[in-house]
Amino acid sequence: MQSYAAEQKLPEDSIVPVPAEERLETRWYQLFFVWFSSCMNLLSFSTGTAGPAFFSMGVRDSLAIIIVVNLVAVFGPKLGMRAMVQARFSWGYFGAIIPAVLNAFSLEGFLILNCIIGGQTIASLSSQLNDTLGIVILGIVSLIVTFCGYRVIHWYESVAWIPNVIAFIAMLAVGYPQLHENLSAPVPPATPANVISFASFLASNIIGWCPMISDYGIYHSPDASSARIFIYTYLGFFVSNVTGQALGAAFAAAAPSVPAWNAGFDDSSSVGGLLHSVLLPTGAFGKILTALVALSISSACAPTMYTFSTSFMAIATWFSTVPRWVFVLISEGILIPVAIIGAKRFYATFVDILNIVGYWSSIFCAIILTEHMLFRRASFSDDQYPISTWASYALLPSSIPAVVAFVCAAGALVPFMSQAWYVGPVARQGSGDVGVFVGFVVGAIVYALARSFEKILYRKMY
């Protein structure tokens, strides 16, 4: 028999679920390194710097929130389906178009942030360089890695973390005296609103990865236990994020008291400049490390760009007939000009993009998890997930419960938002931005009720 991909004349690297006989990969450490490398870089470092630089928090408050949020934060190997395809088993065939579209836009936002950070870092190496050139270089490097495909991305992620770890160790070794001297000074206590908003910002950063995690385990064997898959994946995120964010918070908090660091930080607008200024005492070695750290931003860009293409392929049937590389080129065409513009307002762009990603991603996660835990009995068996129905709108669940839950949750979180362009009435009272958490809770409750009502109604009708 021909496969569905062959019957429909789809590209080999399309969104068709990978059959069990082709899921033979047993190198489980890849599930750790693909996310460890994606987060053990300047992106997580930048996220940590937002605590002192944007939310006016001291390093101790920042570190406490970083650890707590990352502690609270497997479908790929078990089902062989990409996240936006797997979403159809809760969102329905047509309803799943909503997260697919939102995910494509969100991933492009992540790409823009990564390239801005990498571009700033490259620009910090010489007065002859600028953000624009750095952004173009990072965009091209990420494009090349993404073009090589799924297996090369996994290989690349297994080594891309090395220069970043070396650079972070060197920063600690060189900067420890200034960190110890300046971070022991008393600072005003953080306001509750800033604490909550920073926690929400960090949660958005973690949750934003959820709609793409399963994409990078689709060729791994389903024989491993769910606990083992979860541990590898979770540790990849937890270790890298806590380390990078903690270092970012520490150096950003100390920078105003160290003239050389503050000059590199450029009034809290250049994370790459801060890293380079800390490594300056090491001479040529520091410049080489800074360049390698900047180039390794592609470890976060490559999987993001790859999933951008597969998310677009999941939007409509005819999109899935278009080769993946076409969507990669579209992503590249959007990425470079928007990143060049966004670099002018780095932290405002950074916080806005991550929070918006967090809002919808939290609702997405609530619906997926509620469906899996309550209605699929937390099982990956064929009875609960009949994979052969993935492209049949008649055999998949209706989209009504998920769409209703999404609309209700999105409406409920609006009063709790706190953005530069809008502050909700509840957030205005000093509560901070808790939209991410409200969206998750309301999404889970409404979906559970709507899906239960749908099942009761279906039984009465048939």
N, C-alpha and C positions, 0 to 999 in steps of 0.2 A: 504493500500500500504506500501511496505517496503521503508525505507529511503535509500538514496544513499549509506550511510555507510554500512547498512546491506546487500544491494545487492552486493557490492564490497568486503564484508567481511573485512572492515576496522576497526581498533581499535576504541573504544568509544571516546578516546581523540585525534582523528585524526584531519585533517584540513578541514573536511566537514563543510560548513556553518551551523550555528545554526538556525533552523527554528524559525519563529516569535513566535509560540506558546510556545517555550521553553525559550524565552528571557523575563523572568518575573522579573528579579532583579531590584529593585527600590531604592536601597541604593546608591544614587548618590555620597555620600561623598567618596565612595570607589575610584571613579575616581580621586579624589583629593589625597587621602592618598597613593595610589599605587605609584604615582610619587613623592609625597612629601617625603615619606620614602626612595625611590630609590635614591634621590638626596640630602636629608638632612643628609649627612654623610661625611666621609672622602674623598669621590671621589670629591665632589664639593669643599671641603676645599682644596684638592690638586690642583684642577684646578686653584683656585685663587692664590695659592702660586707660580704658574708658572710665574705670572706677574713679581714679583720682583726677583725670584730665577733663572728663565731661560731667560726671556726677558729683564732683567736689568731695570725694570720700578719702579718708585716710587709708593707709595700707592695711592696717589690722582689720578694719571693717570690710575692706575689699576682699582680703584673703578669706575671711570667715564666710562671706556670701559665695565666693567662688567654690569653696569646698562643699558647702551645703547643696548648692544648685547642681553641681556635677554628680553628687551622690544620688540625686533623685531622677536624674534623667533616664525574626529568624526565618523571616519568611522565605528568603531566597533559596537556601539549600534544601528546604523541605518541599517547596512547591516548584522551583525552577522558573518562577515568574518574576518579571520586573515589577516594581512597586506600583506603577500606574496601571498595570494589567491586573495585578492582584486586588487592587482597589475595586474592581468591578464586582467582586464577590460580596461587597457591602454597599457600594455606591450604585450598583447597577451599570448596565452598558452605557446609557446616555448620561447618567449622573456623574460617572467617572470622568467625563470630559471636563468637569469643573476643576477637580484637583490637577488634572493633566495640564490644563492651561495655566493655572496658578503656579504649578511647579516649574513649568518652562520659564515663566517670568521671574520667579524667585531665584532659580539657578543662574539666570543671567545676572541678577543682582549680586549674587555671591561672586560670580566671575569678575564683575566690575570692581567690587571691593578688593578682591585679591590682587587684581592687576594694578589698582591704585597704590596699594601697599608696596607691592614689588617695584613699581615704577619709582616711587619715592625713595626706596632703598637704593636702587641703581643710581638715581640722580644724586644721592648723598656722597657718592664716591669721588666726584669731580665737579668743579664749577662749569666744566665744558658739557656736562650732561644735564638733562632735565627730566621732569616727570613724564612728559609726552614720549620721549625716546624710550624710557624704561617701560612704559605701558605697552608700546609697540613690540618691544623685544619679548616681554612676558607673554603677550598675546600669541606671538609666532611660536614660541617654545611650547606653549600649552596646546596649540593647534597641532603641532607635529606629534606630540605624545598621544593626543586623542585620536589622530588619524590611524595610529598603529593598532588601536583596538583594545578589547577587553583584556587579553592575556598579557600584552605588553604593559598595560596600565598596572596590572597586579605586580609584574616584575619590577617596574619602576618604583612603585610604592614601597617595595621591600628594601630599597636602598636610599630613597630620597630623604629620609629622616636624618641620615648620618651627619651632614654638615650643620644642620640646625642644632642637634644635640651638642656638637663640638662648640658651636658658637655660643649657645646658652651657658655652657660650662665656663668658657673663656670669659664671658661677661661677668659671671659671678666671681671668678678669680680676680679679675681686674677691678671690678666695681665694689667688692665687698666692703672695703674701708669706708667709702662714701655712703653705702647703704646702711651700714651699722651706725654711722655717726648721725645721719639725717633722719632715719626712720625711727630712732628712739625718742625723737623730740615729740612733745605732746601736740595733738591736733584737736580741733573742735569736733565734738561728736557728730556723726552723720545724722541728717534729718530722716525721720521715718519714710518720707516720700522718696528721698534719694535711695535709701536702702531697698525699698520695694521696686523702684524703677530699675535699679542696677540688677537686682535679682531677676526681674522680668526680661531685661536685655540679655543676660547670660542664658536664661532658659530658652529664649528665642534662638540663640546661637546653636544650642544643642538640638532643640526640636526641629530646627530647619533642615537637619540632615536626615530626619526620619523618612521622608518620601523618596529617598534614593538608596537607603542602606541595603535593601534586599537585592538591588541590581548587581551587587558585586559578590554574590554567592550562588548565582544561578547555575554554575557549572560544577559546584561542589556536591559531593555525595550526600544524599539525604540520610545516610546511615548514622551520622553522628547525633548524639543526644542534643535536644534543644538547649539544655543547660550548658553544654560545652560550647555551642555556637554563640550563645548569649555572653558567656564569660569572655571569650576571645574578642567579640565585638565591643562589649562594654568596657573592657580594660583598655582597648585601643583608644577609645574616646576619653575615658576618665584620666588615664595617666598623662596623655598629651595635653588635654585641655587644662587640667589643674596646674601642671608644670608651666605651660606657656602663659596662662592667664596670671598666675601668681607672680612670675617674673615681670610680666608687663606692668602689673599693679605696683610692684616694688620700685622699679626703675622710674615709672612715671611720677610716683609720689616723691621720689628723691630728686628728680630732675630740677625743680625750681631752685634748689639749694646748691646745685653744682653748675657753675656757669658754663662749662664746656658742654655738659649734657643738655642744659636748657637751650643753648644756641643750636645744637643739633636737632632738638625736639621742635624748634621753630614755633614757639608759643603754642605747644600742644597740637601741632598740625602735621608733623612728619614723624611717624613711628620709625621708618627706616633711618631717618637722620639720627634719632635717639640711639638706635642700635649701633650705628657707625661711630657715633661720638664716644660711646662707652668703649668700643674696641680700638679706638685710635691709638692708645698707648702701646699696642702690640705691633704697630707699624704695618709692614707689607702683609704680614699674616692676618691682621685684622681686616685689611682691604679685601684680601682673597676670601675670607670667611663671609664678609658682607655681600660680596658678589654671589657666592654660592647660595647663601640664604635667600637672596633675592630671586635667583633662578629657580630655587626649589619651591617657590610659591606655586609653580606648575603642578606640584604634587596635590594641591587642593583644586587647581583649575581643571586638570585633565579629567578626573571622574565627574566633576560638575558639568563640564562641557559635553561629555559622553551621555550623561543622563538627560541633559537638555534635549539632545537629539531624539532619544527614545521616548521622552515625554511628549514631544511633538508627534511622534509616530503613533502614540496611543490616543490622540485626539479624535482622529477620524480614520476610517478604513483606507481611504485613498492616500492619506499621509503615510501610512505604513508601507505603501508601495514605493515610496521615494527612498533612495539610498541614504544611509545615515550621514555620509560625508556632506550631503547637500545642507542638512540642518546644522552641521558643524560650521560650515562656511557662513551660514546666516548668523549664527551666534557670534562668530568672529567679527562680522561686519557691523553688528550692533555694539559689541563689547568695546572696541577701541575708541570710537568717538565719544561714547557716553562716559567711559572711564576718564578720559582727558578732561571733560567738563566737570565730572564729579570730584576730581582731585582738588578743585579749588575750595571745596567746603567739606573736607574729609570727615570730621566727626559727625556733623549733621547728616551727611549722606550715609555714613556707617550705621548710626543708631536708627535712622528712619528705615533703611532697607531691612536690617535684621529684625526690628520689631514687627514690621508688616509681614515678613516671612513667618515670624513666630505666631502671629494672630491666626492665620489660616491653617498653618501646620498643626497647631494645637487641636483645632477642631477636627482636622483630618485624622490625627492620631487617635482622638477620642472615639470616632466612629469606627475605625479599623479595629481597635482593641475591644470595644464593646461587642462588635459583631463576632470577633474571634472567641472571646471569653464566654459570652452569654448564649450566643446562637449557634456557634460552631463547636461548642463544648471544649474549647482549647485544644482541638485535635486537628492534625494535618492529613487525616485519612482521606481516601478518595470519596468516601461517603459525604464528608463535610465540605471538601473542595474538589468537586468533579472538574478537573482541569480541562477536559475536552469541551466544556461549555463556555470557555473563556471568551469566545467571539460571537456568542449567540445571545442577542438581547432578549429572546423569548425564554431562554432557559436560565438566565441570570436573575438575581433578585430585582424587584422593581426599584426605581431610583427615588421613589417618593420619600421614604423615611430619612435617607441620607440628606436629600436636598432640604427637607423640612428642618432637620437638625442643624444643617449648615446655616440656613437663613436665620433661625432662631438664635443660634450661638453668636453669629456675626452681629446681629442686632443687639444682643445682650452685652457684648463686650465694648460697644461704642462708648457708652457713658464712662467706662473705666480707662479709656485710652488717654495717653499723655504724649503727644508728639509736638514737634515744632510747629506743624501746620494745623493741629487741632488738639484741644484739651477737653475731655468730656466733663460733664458736671460733677460726677463723683470724684474723678481725679483732681478736679479743681479745688476740692475740699481738703486737699493735702494727703490723700491716700496713696499717691504715686500711681504708676502704671501697672495695673493687675489684669489688663485685658487678656493676656495669654492664659492665665489661670482660670478666669471666668469663662473664656471660650471653651476650654477643655471640659470643665465641669458641666456647663449647660449643654454642650454638644453630646456628651456621654448620656446624660439623663434624658434629653429629648429623643435621641436616637433609640435608646432602649424602650421608651414608651411607644414611639411611632412604629418601630419594628414589631413590637409585641402586638399592637393593635392591628397591624397589617396581617400578621399571622392568624389572629383570631378571625378577622374579616374574611381572609382567604378560605379558612376551614368552613365558615358558614356558607360561603358561596359555592364551594365545591364538595 
